[in-house]
């Protein structure tokens, strides 16, 4: 087992563990234990060090239970990593040779990516960072709606599991009280007109609220008040997502557009949309059956398509 994982697992009982005991247990020197603790801290885990007592982590988050996830989602192929560059990048590699859907999950990413070239930051073993990959995806429907569907599925699953009040924000963010809870990065590999693999990356802030400079972010723990079992939540989400993707392949986004509009954080609000240098300001009128957003500008409806678009509320 990876030493970071092993140390986190040991410390997650919330008790003090002396450097000497850890060193013996792991078969390493005390200075190696020191550097392992530093490595966890570099990944955002706060460990207290008290002379004469040792090390303690009081965060209350636990490692993902990969056996449980694998068993519950079988026959899905699961790839679990303590720390990797980006689950989307790894899924892309595996999809080249896979003929089954797969799930890549990480406790930490060194190069997590968001939409519009942004980074996705997240502390070690506190949040959900994963990619669901589908090889040879062949939906006849536009992918625009599919990425909206992922955000909607997240909203429905966290609201049903935890009784929170999450909402979608076009195209595929998830918010609680206007603060970002989760983001979705859908990519494809191959030819959109022919055979391609679908890469659905999700970052969900569960037990830690990352510090991000330029926007308000939140986590489920902040809203719910206590640490959440990430493995259960992941299983519930992937299970629901698989079902929704099947329905999407049969009926397209039209079966979901009504629900999406119901859960839209900005429906009927004054919004500003920026797309390729152009800025539109108007009233958000919700999405149509293909997932295209309608904005009412001076009495006329303007259609906004997904992709590299940003939307924010305008407060007057
Ligand atoms: C966004 O809101 O900008 C999308 C964020 C998507 C982040 C997730 S974390 C797991 C997966 N791997 C990545 O590198 N990105 C996605």
Boltz pocket constraint, residues with backbone or C-beta under 6 A from the ligand:
constraints:
  - pocket:
      binder: B
      contacts: [[A, 85], [A, 86], [A, 87], [A, 88], [A, 89], [A, 109], [A, 111], [A, 112], [A, 113], [A, 114], [A, 115], [A, 116], [A, 118], [A, 120], [A, 128], [A, 129], [A, 130], [A, 131], [A, 172], [A, 173], [A, 182], [A, 183], [A, 184], [A, 185], [A, 201], [A, 202], [A, 203], [A, 204]]
      max_distance: 6.0
